[in-house]
Amino acid sequence: MAQPIPSHLQARSGIVSMLLAVFLYAVLNALAKHLAADYPLAEVTFFRNAFALLPATAMLARAGGWRSLRTEHLGGHFWRAAIGLTSMVLLFLSYHLMPMADAVALSFSAPLFLTALSVPVLGERVGPYRWGAVAVGFAGVLVIVQPGSGMLNTGALVGLSAAVAYAFAMMAMRQLGRTEAPVTTVFYFTAFSTLLSAVALPFVWTMPTAEGFALMAAMGLVGGGAQYFATRAYALAPAAVISPFNYAGILWACLFGWLFWGDWPGAHVLAGAAIVIASGLLILIRETRRRAEAEACDTSPEVSHNLPLSIGRKH
């Protein structure tokens, strides 16, 4: 059955919720960049996830309590958390190594990797329209990193690796999304990520100052709040309405990078980001049409139901 068209009020509320989520994710990323200068990434990641358990538990309580944790795919949740945590660590490292706007621009390549990897990993068919969008998007990535000018540095490689890891995490989440409620996936991701990141603590622990501890706690709470508003946004309006607003993150990255670190992206970064964003939107438009066709012909054996998730970074 096709998703009902939301009222204008629901659509506006969904957009506002997504804009709040994007802002909170930008705050989280700025805190991660600041803290990574003084603390090991494993420790920063642990506190980000540990304190995010508080809002995740609140979301769980509102959704029906512990009954919402019932699952037949515990292994799938663990795998999604492991690869998602890898993406999170790499993303935080890229913020430490690069200006925020540069790292965020590279993170927008995740939907391109998701589309390309869905062919060998999930056996999906990608038509010339989407392959063309992917090719254009990767051209935008080349504009950002400028490999022929000696600017392809460690930070850029880490940022692209984070995007690849996130694409794998999205594929895992897509499989879980067929049977699991979003709040269930969010809680298991946060819980497993906390446990996995805790494994490294005995080897890298640095006693945080009162300020450092407060900032790490704030990072976790802000991240949990961002997850709440993102989940609410997709519950209020279709992905085709909500997902494009994820790209507002580049504006906050430019602003925070300039305010706190004196960084401003070069013209090549802004141009490349525009190309990557445009290609991501083209893929989203195409997938929205394919989803509508699949829902209209859901009894046809020729229709693939393995449709990509909407664009969005959940860190």
Backbone bond lengths (Angstrom), bond angles and torsions (degrees), N, CA, C in turn:
res aa  C-N    CA-C-N  psi(-1)  N-CA   C-N-CA  omega(-1)  CA-C   N-CA-C  phi
1 M - - - 1.464 - - 1.520 108.92 -
2 A 1.325 116.05 134.86 1.462 119.94 -179.77 1.517 110.89 -67.82
3 Q 1.327 114.61 147.21 1.461 119.74 179.39 1.519 109.73 -68.26
4 P 1.333 118.91 130.35 1.460 120.32 -179.92 1.520 110.94 -64.55
5 I 1.321 114.36 145.36 1.461 119.61 178.76 1.519 108.87 -70.74
6 P 1.316 118.73 126.50 1.462 120.00 -178.11 1.514 110.94 -72.08
7 S 1.302 115.52 158.81 1.451 120.13 174.22 1.520 108.78 -67.75
8 H 1.328 115.44 163.41 1.466 119.42 178.53 1.529 110.51 -60.23
9 L 1.319 116.39 -35.27 1.460 119.48 179.14 1.516 110.87 -66.10
10 Q 1.337 116.99 -43.12 1.461 120.41 177.77 1.523 111.01 -62.83
11 A 1.320 116.16 -43.43 1.458 119.63 -179.71 1.522 111.01 -62.36
12 R 1.334 116.56 -44.59 1.465 119.55 178.43 1.520 110.94 -63.17
13 S 1.334 116.73 -41.86 1.464 120.08 178.96 1.519 110.81 -63.62
14 G 1.334 116.65 -38.22 1.458 120.14 177.65 1.511 112.11 -64.59
15 I 1.323 116.69 -42.06 1.465 120.92 178.88 1.523 111.00 -64.83
16 V 1.338 116.46 -43.92 1.466 120.23 178.48 1.528 110.25 -61.83
17 S 1.335 116.61 -41.52 1.466 120.32 179.14 1.525 110.88 -62.42
18 M 1.338 117.33 -41.34 1.456 119.84 179.54 1.522 111.25 -67.87
19 L 1.318 117.62 -39.29 1.462 119.91 177.63 1.524 111.15 -63.76
20 L 1.331 116.86 -37.69 1.467 120.09 174.91 1.524 110.48 -64.32
21 A 1.335 116.32 -42.60 1.463 120.20 179.14 1.521 110.80 -61.43
22 V 1.319 117.18 -44.21 1.464 121.27 -179.69 1.525 110.56 -62.57
23 F 1.322 116.85 -41.81 1.465 120.33 177.90 1.530 110.66 -62.71
24 L 1.336 116.92 -45.36 1.465 120.13 -179.05 1.525 111.31 -65.68
25 Y 1.329 117.62 -37.95 1.463 119.69 175.82 1.528 110.70 -63.18
26 A 1.327 117.09 -36.90 1.464 120.27 177.79 1.523 110.84 -65.53
27 V 1.335 116.88 -40.21 1.469 120.85 176.24 1.521 109.74 -62.91
28 L 1.331 116.54 -45.07 1.468 121.00 178.26 1.527 110.33 -57.05
29 N 1.321 116.80 -47.64 1.460 120.40 -177.68 1.525 112.07 -65.01
30 A 1.330 116.71 -36.43 1.464 119.59 176.70 1.526 110.74 -65.68
31 L 1.332 116.56 -40.65 1.465 120.31 176.94 1.523 110.52 -63.77
32 A 1.332 116.89 -40.98 1.465 120.37 178.97 1.526 110.73 -62.62
33 K 1.318 117.19 -42.27 1.472 120.70 178.72 1.523 110.37 -62.59
34 H 1.325 116.97 -42.73 1.464 121.20 -179.82 1.529 111.05 -65.33
35 L 1.325 116.87 -45.78 1.466 120.85 -175.47 1.524 111.96 -72.28
36 A 1.331 117.41 -30.86 1.464 120.32 -178.45 1.520 112.33 -65.03
37 A 1.318 117.51 -16.47 1.463 120.54 177.61 1.522 111.92 -75.14
38 D 1.343 117.71 -19.60 1.464 121.35 -175.34 1.525 114.41 -121.75
39 Y 1.335 117.48 -16.93 1.467 120.22 -175.19 1.523 110.32 -131.93
40 P 1.345 116.70 151.72 1.464 119.84 177.12 1.527 111.06 -60.62
41 L 1.320 116.24 146.09 1.460 120.21 -178.49 1.522 111.91 -61.51
42 A 1.331 117.16 -35.18 1.461 119.81 179.40 1.521 110.86 -61.89
43 E 1.318 116.80 -38.40 1.465 120.83 179.45 1.527 110.88 -70.95
44 V 1.323 116.40 -42.95 1.466 120.41 177.81 1.525 109.94 -60.68
45 T 1.325 116.19 -44.21 1.462 120.67 -179.51 1.518 111.51 -65.19
46 F 1.334 116.74 -39.52 1.462 119.76 179.10 1.525 111.01 -59.89
47 F 1.319 117.18 -50.09 1.466 119.35 -177.93 1.529 111.30 -67.91
48 R 1.328 117.05 -33.62 1.463 119.08 176.27 1.524 110.22 -58.31
49 N 1.337 117.32 -44.51 1.462 120.93 -178.31 1.523 112.45 -78.10
50 A 1.331 116.78 -38.75 1.467 119.73 -177.59 1.526 111.31 -61.73
51 F 1.319 116.99 -46.10 1.465 119.06 -179.50 1.528 112.00 -75.83
52 A 1.326 116.85 -22.67 1.466 119.37 175.61 1.522 111.47 -70.84
53 L 1.342 116.90 -15.86 1.464 119.54 176.49 1.527 111.87 -62.76
54 L 1.328 117.08 -28.65 1.469 119.89 -178.95 1.530 111.52 -63.59
55 P 1.334 119.66 -56.55 1.468 118.22 176.38 1.522 113.07 -65.81
56 A 1.341 117.67 -30.57 1.468 119.40 177.66 1.523 110.73 -64.63
57 T 1.327 116.52 -38.97 1.466 120.47 177.35 1.524 110.88 -67.33
58 A 1.328 116.49 -37.80 1.468 120.03 177.13 1.524 110.59 -63.69
59 M 1.335 117.20 -41.18 1.459 120.80 176.69 1.520 110.84 -62.47
60 L 1.326 115.61 -39.75 1.462 120.49 179.50 1.519 110.94 -63.63
61 A 1.331 116.52 -42.53 1.464 120.62 -179.63 1.524 111.01 -62.36
62 R 1.313 116.97 -39.66 1.463 120.64 -179.93 1.520 111.73 -69.59
63 A 1.329 116.21 -26.44 1.468 120.23 -175.98 1.521 113.28 -89.58
64 G 1.333 118.07 1.72 1.460 119.19 179.01 1.507 114.61 127.53
65 G 1.331 116.92 7.28 1.459 119.77 175.59 1.517 113.03 76.43
66 W 1.323 114.48 -157.03 1.462 120.68 -173.74 1.522 113.00 -64.30
67 R 1.335 117.71 -17.52 1.461 119.60 176.92 1.523 111.36 -61.82
68 S 1.323 116.08 -26.22 1.464 120.01 -179.84 1.523 112.32 -70.28
69 L 1.336 117.19 -11.02 1.465 120.51 -179.63 1.522 112.90 -86.54
70 R 1.326 116.73 -5.95 1.461 119.01 178.89 1.524 109.93 -63.22
71 T 1.311 115.56 127.82 1.461 120.24 -177.44 1.518 110.34 -153.73
72 E 1.305 115.14 151.31 1.461 121.70 172.90 1.523 110.83 -107.12
73 H 1.325 115.94 10.12 1.469 120.46 -175.11 1.524 110.80 -129.01
74 L 1.328 116.66 47.31 1.460 119.82 -178.72 1.530 111.00 -61.39
75 G 1.335 116.16 -39.29 1.458 119.55 177.58 1.518 112.39 -62.52
76 G 1.329 116.24 -37.86 1.457 120.31 177.21 1.516 112.13 -64.81
77 H 1.334 116.43 -38.41 1.466 120.16 177.16 1.530 110.35 -65.41
78 F 1.334 116.16 -38.96 1.467 119.78 -179.96 1.532 110.33 -65.17
79 W 1.332 116.17 -44.65 1.460 120.05 179.21 1.521 110.88 -62.94
80 R 1.321 117.44 -43.38 1.455 120.86 179.11 1.525 110.38 -61.15
81 A 1.358 116.86 -39.63 1.459 120.76 179.13 1.527 110.99 -67.48
82 A 1.330 116.86 -40.87 1.465 120.34 -178.10 1.524 111.25 -63.48
83 I 1.322 116.83 -47.33 1.461 119.22 -178.44 1.526 110.57 -74.42
84 G 1.335 117.00 -33.36 1.461 119.99 176.36 1.515 111.90 -66.68
85 L 1.337 116.40 -38.26 1.460 120.44 177.36 1.527 110.50 -65.86
86 T 1.327 116.40 -39.61 1.463 120.08 176.10 1.522 110.89 -58.52
87 S 1.330 115.53 -44.88 1.461 119.91 177.80 1.521 111.25 -61.91
88 M 1.334 116.86 -41.01 1.459 121.20 -179.10 1.526 111.22 -62.69
89 V 1.334 116.80 -45.86 1.461 120.91 -179.60 1.529 110.31 -62.76
90 L 1.334 116.28 -45.12 1.463 119.84 179.55 1.525 111.39 -64.20
91 L 1.325 116.47 -38.39 1.461 119.69 179.07 1.523 110.98 -65.04
92 F 1.343 116.62 -45.60 1.462 120.24 178.15 1.527 110.60 -61.35
93 L 1.339 116.37 -38.23 1.463 119.98 178.61 1.529 110.68 -65.65
94 S 1.326 116.69 -38.88 1.471 118.97 178.42 1.523 111.15 -64.51
95 Y 1.340 117.67 -35.12 1.467 120.20 175.87 1.524 110.63 -64.27
96 H 1.334 115.93 -34.45 1.464 120.29 179.76 1.527 111.15 -71.31
97 L 1.333 116.56 -33.90 1.456 121.10 -174.11 1.523 113.93 -91.17
98 M 1.331 116.90 -19.62 1.465 120.97 -173.38 1.525 110.83 -130.84
99 P 1.323 117.48 163.24 1.464 119.72 167.54 1.525 109.92 -59.94
100 M 1.317 117.22 147.56 1.459 121.09 -174.85 1.527 112.40 -58.26
101 A 1.324 117.41 -44.66 1.463 120.04 -176.91 1.525 111.31 -62.32
102 D 1.339 117.29 -38.45 1.459 120.75 178.44 1.524 110.57 -63.43
103 A 1.342 116.21 -45.51 1.459 120.37 -179.00 1.523 111.44 -65.10
104 V 1.324 116.94 -42.09 1.466 120.48 179.36 1.524 110.54 -65.29
105 A 1.324 117.07 -40.58 1.466 120.36 178.60 1.523 110.63 -59.17
106 L 1.337 117.21 -42.00 1.461 120.32 178.47 1.525 111.37 -68.34
107 S 1.332 117.20 -33.33 1.468 119.55 -179.79 1.520 111.61 -64.84
108 F 1.331 117.53 -23.53 1.459 120.57 178.80 1.526 112.18 -69.63
109 S 1.336 117.40 -8.23 1.464 120.04 177.59 1.522 112.15 -79.09
110 A 1.328 118.73 -6.21 1.468 121.29 -178.44 1.526 112.96 -55.39
111 P 1.346 120.52 -45.23 1.469 119.10 178.36 1.527 113.39 -61.75
112 L 1.340 116.94 -27.97 1.459 119.86 177.20 1.521 110.04 -67.90
113 F 1.335 116.58 -46.57 1.458 120.31 176.74 1.527 110.90 -63.34
114 L 1.336 116.56 -37.62 1.462 120.46 179.30 1.524 110.70 -60.41
115 T 1.318 116.94 -45.41 1.460 120.69 179.60 1.522 111.19 -64.95
116 A 1.335 116.92 -45.57 1.462 120.69 -178.17 1.526 111.86 -66.05
117 L 1.335 117.19 -42.05 1.463 121.05 -177.27 1.519 112.86 -75.85
118 S 1.330 117.88 -18.74 1.462 119.60 -179.37 1.526 111.73 -66.09
119 V 1.329 117.48 -19.92 1.465 120.34 179.29 1.529 111.18 -72.46
120 P 1.356 119.42 -58.44 1.469 118.29 -179.65 1.523 114.30 -74.42
121 V 1.334 118.21 -30.26 1.467 120.76 -174.22 1.524 111.90 -84.96
122 L 1.328 117.23 -44.96 1.463 121.26 -175.61 1.523 113.22 -106.35
123 G 1.322 116.71 -5.42 1.459 119.43 179.45 1.516 113.93 71.06
124 E 1.323 117.25 23.84 1.460 119.93 179.78 1.525 110.59 -80.18
125 R 1.306 114.32 158.63 1.462 120.34 175.68 1.527 109.07 -100.41
126 V 1.307 115.05 127.53 1.465 121.14 178.45 1.519 107.94 -114.00
127 G 1.322 116.06 120.90 1.454 120.94 -177.64 1.515 112.90 -80.71
128 P 1.327 116.29 174.73 1.475 120.43 -177.55 1.525 113.31 -61.09
129 Y 1.338 117.33 -30.10 1.469 120.42 179.56 1.522 110.00 -61.20
130 R 1.326 116.36 -50.46 1.470 119.46 -177.93 1.524 111.35 -71.97
131 W 1.343 118.10 -37.59 1.460 119.11 177.21 1.527 110.50 -61.89
132 G 1.326 116.21 -37.73 1.458 119.47 176.70 1.514 111.76 -62.60
133 A 1.354 116.05 -42.70 1.465 120.13 178.43 1.523 110.82 -64.22
134 V 1.339 116.68 -39.33 1.464 120.69 178.42 1.529 110.41 -63.64
135 A 1.332 116.58 -44.43 1.466 120.24 179.66 1.527 111.14 -61.13
136 V 1.331 116.40 -43.39 1.466 120.24 177.72 1.527 110.40 -62.63
137 G 1.340 115.99 -42.28 1.462 120.15 -179.96 1.518 112.61 -62.08
138 F 1.337 116.56 -42.77 1.460 118.85 179.26 1.531 111.35 -69.89
139 A 1.316 116.80 -27.61 1.466 118.99 172.12 1.525 109.77 -63.43
140 G 1.335 116.23 -38.33 1.463 120.07 175.36 1.517 112.31 -63.33
141 V 1.341 116.34 -37.54 1.467 120.24 176.78 1.522 110.07 -61.91
142 L 1.337 116.93 -42.54 1.463 120.48 178.33 1.524 111.40 -62.76
143 V 1.324 116.78 -35.76 1.466 119.92 176.75 1.528 110.21 -63.27
144 I 1.339 116.42 -38.71 1.467 120.47 -179.08 1.524 111.28 -67.78
145 V 1.343 116.88 -49.20 1.470 119.84 -171.84 1.522 112.28 -86.18
146 Q 1.341 118.77 -20.62 1.461 123.11 178.48 1.529 111.82 46.57
147 P 1.342 117.33 66.17 1.472 119.73 -174.56 1.521 114.28 -62.15
148 G 1.329 118.66 -27.16 1.457 120.28 -178.11 1.509 114.70 -81.56
149 S 1.341 116.93 -5.17 1.466 119.62 -176.11 1.519 113.10 -105.38
150 G 1.332 117.04 6.87 1.453 120.53 -178.38 1.511 113.87 81.43
151 M 1.346 117.63 7.89 1.458 121.02 -177.77 1.528 112.72 -93.06
152 L 1.361 117.01 -1.68 1.462 119.87 178.42 1.523 107.76 -76.20
153 N 1.326 116.44 87.40 1.452 121.74 -173.08 1.518 111.25 -101.12
154 T 1.328 114.89 -176.95 1.461 120.44 -179.06 1.520 111.54 -59.96
155 G 1.330 116.61 -40.75 1.456 119.93 -179.48 1.515 112.50 -58.80
156 A 1.339 116.82 -42.61 1.463 120.48 179.70 1.521 111.14 -65.08
157 L 1.332 116.89 -42.04 1.463 120.21 178.43 1.522 111.24 -64.19
158 V 1.322 116.85 -40.23 1.466 120.56 177.83 1.528 110.00 -65.22
159 G 1.338 116.80 -43.00 1.459 120.39 179.62 1.517 112.30 -61.43
160 L 1.336 117.14 -42.27 1.459 120.42 178.01 1.524 111.08 -68.11
161 S 1.331 117.11 -36.39 1.468 120.37 176.39 1.521 110.88 -63.50
162 A 1.334 116.45 -37.68 1.467 120.32 176.61 1.520 110.61 -62.52
163 A 1.337 116.99 -39.96 1.465 120.78 179.52 1.526 110.98 -65.89
164 V 1.336 116.98 -39.74 1.465 120.33 177.80 1.529 110.38 -64.42
165 A 1.330 116.60 -45.85 1.467 120.25 178.97 1.522 110.85 -61.49
166 Y 1.319 116.46 -39.08 1.461 119.52 179.46 1.525 110.98 -66.26
167 A 1.333 117.16 -35.54 1.464 120.31 176.83 1.527 110.55 -61.80
168 F 1.334 117.18 -42.73 1.470 120.22 176.09 1.527 110.89 -63.33
169 A 1.339 116.72 -40.08 1.464 120.13 178.60 1.524 111.01 -62.97
170 M 1.332 116.92 -38.86 1.454 120.64 178.59 1.520 111.64 -66.91
171 M 1.326 116.79 -35.93 1.462 119.06 176.55 1.521 110.73 -65.13
172 A 1.332 116.18 -40.78 1.463 119.77 177.07 1.522 110.63 -64.26
173 M 1.332 116.68 -41.43 1.457 120.25 -179.46 1.523 110.88 -67.83
174 R 1.318 116.44 -32.38 1.455 119.85 178.26 1.527 110.90 -64.45
175 Q 1.320 115.97 -40.53 1.459 119.14 176.98 1.524 110.59 -64.38
176 L 1.333 117.13 -43.04 1.465 120.68 179.42 1.524 111.06 -66.19
177 G 1.324 116.80 -34.11 1.454 120.81 -176.05 1.507 114.25 -63.97
178 R 1.327 117.37 -14.64 1.462 119.71 178.47 1.522 111.93 -69.46
179 T 1.325 116.57 -28.58 1.471 119.59 -176.19 1.521 113.51 -127.19
180 E 1.333 118.46 -17.06 1.458 121.43 -173.07 1.529 111.11 -104.51
181 A 1.319 115.75 142.41 1.464 120.88 175.05 1.529 109.14 -72.40
182 P 1.329 118.17 149.35 1.469 120.32 -179.83 1.524 113.21 -55.37
183 V 1.342 117.85 -40.79 1.464 120.11 -178.14 1.522 110.82 -64.91
184 T 1.332 117.18 -32.24 1.465 120.99 177.58 1.522 110.23 -66.17
185 T 1.317 116.18 -46.16 1.460 120.95 179.41 1.523 111.36 -63.10
186 V 1.327 116.74 -41.93 1.465 121.09 179.70 1.522 110.61 -61.93
187 F 1.332 117.11 -46.19 1.463 119.67 -176.71 1.525 111.19 -65.56
188 Y 1.336 117.28 -47.01 1.463 119.14 -178.90 1.528 110.97 -64.78
189 F 1.328 117.02 -37.66 1.461 118.89 177.36 1.523 110.75 -60.78
190 T 1.323 116.30 -46.76 1.464 120.34 -177.93 1.518 111.35 -65.59
191 A 1.333 116.68 -43.00 1.466 120.64 -178.50 1.527 111.22 -66.31
192 F 1.328 117.24 -49.22 1.464 120.08 -179.33 1.530 111.22 -66.40
193 S 1.319 117.69 -36.76 1.466 120.28 178.63 1.524 111.09 -65.01
194 T 1.331 116.38 -36.54 1.465 119.98 176.58 1.518 110.53 -63.26
195 L 1.329 116.44 -46.03 1.468 120.53 -179.43 1.528 111.34 -65.16
196 L 1.316 117.21 -44.04 1.461 120.46 -178.07 1.525 111.79 -66.18
197 S 1.319 117.12 -41.78 1.466 119.26 179.62 1.520 111.77 -71.11
198 A 1.340 117.41 -23.27 1.466 120.48 178.40 1.526 111.86 -69.90
199 V 1.333 117.11 -23.01 1.466 120.75 -178.10 1.525 111.33 -59.30
200 A 1.327 117.21 -35.61 1.468 120.85 -176.57 1.519 113.52 -84.61
201 L 1.324 118.14 -11.09 1.465 120.30 -173.92 1.526 114.19 -57.73
202 P 1.343 120.13 -43.29 1.473 118.63 -179.16 1.526 113.94 -59.88
203 F 1.327 117.07 -21.67 1.460 120.75 -175.88 1.528 112.74 -95.40
204 V 1.326 117.53 -18.40 1.469 119.51 -173.94 1.522 113.18 -128.21
205 W 1.325 117.67 3.57 1.461 120.79 -170.42 1.524 112.32 -56.96
206 T 1.322 115.46 130.24 1.457 123.76 171.59 1.519 107.39 -126.13
207 M 1.337 116.36 122.11 1.460 119.21 -177.05 1.533 110.16 -61.94
208 P 1.324 117.65 117.91 1.469 118.99 -179.23 1.518 112.15 -74.29
209 T 1.301 115.35 147.95 1.458 120.27 170.94 1.526 108.50 -72.51
210 A 1.329 115.98 171.20 1.466 119.18 178.08 1.526 110.39 -59.80
211 E 1.328 115.96 -40.79 1.467 119.29 178.96 1.522 111.15 -66.28
212 G 1.339 115.77 -43.87 1.456 119.68 179.94 1.516 112.25 -61.96
213 F 1.335 116.31 -42.57 1.462 120.40 178.97 1.527 110.57 -63.70
214 A 1.329 116.53 -41.77 1.468 120.38 179.55 1.525 110.86 -63.35
215 L 1.328 117.06 -40.72 1.458 120.16 179.91 1.526 111.47 -68.42
216 M 1.337 117.20 -37.75 1.460 119.47 177.99 1.526 111.06 -68.71
217 A 1.339 116.42 -36.88 1.464 119.60 175.49 1.523 110.14 -64.44
218 A 1.329 116.09 -43.39 1.467 120.21 178.59 1.521 110.77 -61.67
219 M 1.334 116.54 -39.00 1.457 120.38 179.87 1.526 110.97 -60.74
220 G 1.329 116.63 -44.27 1.457 120.09 179.03 1.512 112.65 -64.92
221 L 1.327 116.79 -44.15 1.462 120.78 -179.73 1.528 110.86 -66.05
222 V 1.327 116.18 -40.94 1.463 120.06 178.07 1.528 110.31 -64.00
223 G 1.341 116.17 -41.65 1.459 119.44 178.14 1.515 112.18 -62.94
224 G 1.331 116.35 -41.11 1.456 119.64 176.89 1.517 111.86 -64.24
225 G 1.340 116.23 -39.61 1.458 120.09 177.05 1.518 111.95 -64.43
226 A 1.331 116.40 -39.68 1.460 120.31 177.82 1.520 110.70 -62.23
227 Q 1.335 116.08 -41.82 1.463 119.79 178.65 1.524 111.14 -62.90
228 Y 1.330 116.16 -39.50 1.465 120.39 179.13 1.531 110.74 -61.68
229 F 1.328 116.92 -48.91 1.464 119.62 -177.18 1.526 111.67 -68.47
230 A 1.346 117.37 -33.99 1.459 119.49 176.99 1.526 110.57 -66.32
231 T 1.337 116.38 -43.71 1.465 120.39 178.01 1.522 110.51 -61.87
232 R 1.324 116.48 -42.41 1.464 121.09 179.36 1.528 110.78 -63.98
233 A 1.320 116.55 -39.08 1.464 120.07 -179.13 1.523 111.16 -60.79
234 Y 1.338 116.37 -46.45 1.462 119.51 -178.48 1.525 112.12 -72.18
235 A 1.328 117.04 -19.45 1.464 119.96 175.29 1.525 111.44 -78.52
236 L 1.317 117.03 -24.66 1.463 121.28 -176.03 1.527 113.20 -91.54
237 A 1.318 117.72 -28.15 1.463 120.11 -174.86 1.524 109.80 -147.74
238 P 1.338 117.63 157.34 1.465 121.19 -179.62 1.525 111.90 -64.43
239 A 1.323 115.29 157.57 1.464 120.61 179.68 1.524 111.69 -59.44
240 A 1.343 117.11 -33.22 1.460 120.02 -179.44 1.522 111.75 -61.93
241 V 1.323 116.94 -28.67 1.463 121.65 178.31 1.522 110.89 -84.23
242 I 1.322 116.54 -38.93 1.462 122.34 -170.13 1.524 113.21 -86.05
243 S 1.334 117.23 -45.44 1.463 121.29 -168.48 1.524 115.14 -56.85
244 P 1.337 120.26 -40.28 1.469 118.26 -179.15 1.520 114.34 -57.12
245 F 1.321 117.74 -24.93 1.465 120.01 -177.89 1.528 112.07 -74.93
246 N 1.347 117.30 -10.67 1.458 119.67 173.16 1.523 111.27 -59.11
247 Y 1.324 115.50 -31.90 1.454 119.50 -175.68 1.522 113.09 -71.57
248 A 1.322 117.39 -7.99 1.468 119.77 173.89 1.525 111.03 -64.06
249 G 1.329 116.39 -15.03 1.461 120.22 179.07 1.517 113.41 -58.52
250 I 1.331 117.65 -29.03 1.462 119.72 -179.80 1.525 110.62 -66.01
251 L 1.330 117.27 -30.81 1.465 120.59 178.93 1.522 110.58 -67.21
252 W 1.335 116.59 -45.78 1.466 120.28 178.68 1.524 110.56 -66.55
253 A 1.332 117.30 -36.81 1.465 119.90 179.13 1.525 110.65 -63.42
254 C 1.329 116.63 -41.95 1.470 119.98 177.01 1.524 110.81 -63.01
255 L 1.334 116.52 -44.59 1.465 120.60 -177.39 1.521 111.30 -65.94
256 F 1.340 117.57 -49.83 1.464 120.48 -178.42 1.522 111.22 -65.60
257 G 1.333 116.65 -39.73 1.459 119.53 178.42 1.516 111.99 -61.18
258 W 1.329 116.28 -39.07 1.465 120.77 179.51 1.526 111.49 -72.94
259 L 1.347 117.31 -42.91 1.462 120.99 -176.79 1.522 112.59 -67.06
260 F 1.332 117.08 -44.04 1.465 120.62 -169.69 1.527 114.40 -101.57
261 W 1.338 117.76 -23.89 1.465 118.88 -177.41 1.523 113.02 -126.89
262 G 1.311 117.01 0.63 1.457 119.95 179.35 1.512 114.01 68.30
263 D 1.334 117.46 22.58 1.464 122.00 -179.53 1.522 110.28 -96.62
264 W 1.303 115.19 140.86 1.459 120.54 171.26 1.523 107.71 -138.78
265 P 1.328 117.85 129.39 1.465 119.50 -174.86 1.514 112.38 -64.25
266 G 1.334 114.98 144.07 1.452 119.74 176.75 1.521 111.26 -70.78
267 A 1.325 115.53 167.79 1.466 120.12 -178.91 1.524 111.16 -60.28
268 H 1.351 116.84 -35.22 1.463 119.44 -179.13 1.523 111.44 -67.13
269 V 1.346 117.61 -33.58 1.465 120.70 178.10 1.524 110.43 -68.04
270 L 1.324 116.76 -45.03 1.461 120.42 179.79 1.524 111.04 -65.21
271 A 1.337 116.55 -40.78 1.466 119.70 179.01 1.525 110.82 -65.99
272 G 1.335 116.09 -44.98 1.459 119.30 178.72 1.514 112.27 -63.84
273 A 1.337 116.41 -40.01 1.465 120.10 178.24 1.521 110.73 -62.07
274 A 1.330 117.10 -39.83 1.467 120.50 178.72 1.527 110.85 -62.20
275 I 1.330 116.73 -39.84 1.468 120.62 179.02 1.525 110.56 -66.88
276 V 1.334 116.81 -45.31 1.463 120.78 179.99 1.527 110.53 -62.75
277 I 1.328 116.85 -43.29 1.464 120.75 179.50 1.525 110.38 -62.84
278 A 1.324 116.87 -43.74 1.466 120.17 179.70 1.523 111.12 -61.25
279 S 1.330 116.92 -42.82 1.464 119.55 179.50 1.522 111.01 -66.41
280 G 1.335 116.71 -38.58 1.461 119.78 177.13 1.516 111.89 -62.47
281 L 1.325 116.58 -39.50 1.464 120.41 178.13 1.525 111.02 -67.59
282 L 1.332 117.61 -37.12 1.461 120.52 176.67 1.523 110.98 -62.28
283 I 1.336 116.20 -42.62 1.462 119.87 177.67 1.518 110.25 -63.27
284 L 1.332 116.61 -42.60 1.461 120.73 179.84 1.525 111.20 -61.65
285 I 1.332 117.12 -44.11 1.465 120.71 178.98 1.524 110.43 -61.15
286 R 1.327 115.95 -44.20 1.464 119.93 -179.63 1.523 111.04 -63.88
287 E 1.341 116.37 -42.92 1.460 119.38 -178.98 1.524 111.56 -68.25
288 T 1.324 117.05 -32.98 1.463 119.86 176.99 1.524 110.06 -63.85
289 R 1.316 116.61 -41.12 1.465 119.95 177.95 1.524 110.99 -66.36
290 R 1.326 116.60 -42.42 1.465 120.00 179.53 1.521 110.78 -63.83
291 R 1.326 116.65 -38.93 1.461 119.92 178.89 1.534 110.29 -63.74
292 A 1.334 116.29 -42.36 1.460 119.78 179.00 1.524 110.89 -63.32
293 E 1.340 116.74 -40.60 1.458 120.15 178.15 1.523 111.27 -65.68
294 A 1.346 116.11 -39.32 1.463 119.76 179.79 1.519 111.36 -65.65
295 E 1.336 116.46 -40.01 1.459 119.77 179.81 1.523 111.31 -69.00
296 A 1.338 116.07 -32.62 1.459 119.61 179.30 1.523 112.03 -74.90
297 C 1.328 116.23 -23.79 1.473 121.06 -178.07 1.520 110.45 -124.56
298 D 1.343 116.56 42.07 1.460 119.49 -171.27 1.513 113.45 -70.05
299 T 1.313 118.54 -2.96 1.461 120.24 176.23 1.514 111.69 -100.26
300 S 1.331 116.63 -3.80 1.460 120.19 -178.48 1.513 110.60 -81.68
301 P 1.377 118.72 130.06 1.466 120.57 -179.94 1.513 112.99 -71.23
302 E 1.352 117.75 -11.10 1.457 119.65 -177.39 1.511 112.61 -88.28
303 V 1.325 117.45 -7.99 1.459 120.86 -176.67 1.512 109.81 -89.97
304 S 1.323 116.72 129.22 1.461 120.96 176.40 1.510 109.67 -85.64
305 H 1.336 116.40 131.42 1.459 120.66 178.04 1.520 111.92 -100.14
306 N 1.327 116.89 5.19 1.462 119.95 178.41 1.518 109.35 -86.05
307 L 1.319 116.02 70.66 1.451 120.40 -176.32 1.513 110.76 -91.86
308 P 1.326 117.88 139.85 1.457 120.10 -178.02 1.513 112.54 -62.75
309 L 1.308 114.57 151.12 1.454 120.11 172.77 1.516 109.29 -70.35
310 S 1.293 114.99 163.05 1.454 119.93 178.94 1.518 110.47 -70.28
311 I 1.317 114.21 161.88 1.453 120.74 -179.97 1.512 109.69 -69.16
312 G 1.272 115.80 141.63 1.458 118.14 176.22 1.503 110.92 166.29
313 R 1.367 120.49 137.15 1.442 124.55 178.70 1.503 109.87 -106.25
314 K 1.383 116.65 120.32 1.458 121.32 -177.28 1.517 109.16 -112.72
315 H 1.316 111.88 89.36 1.456 115.59 175.65 1.499 109.20 -122.69
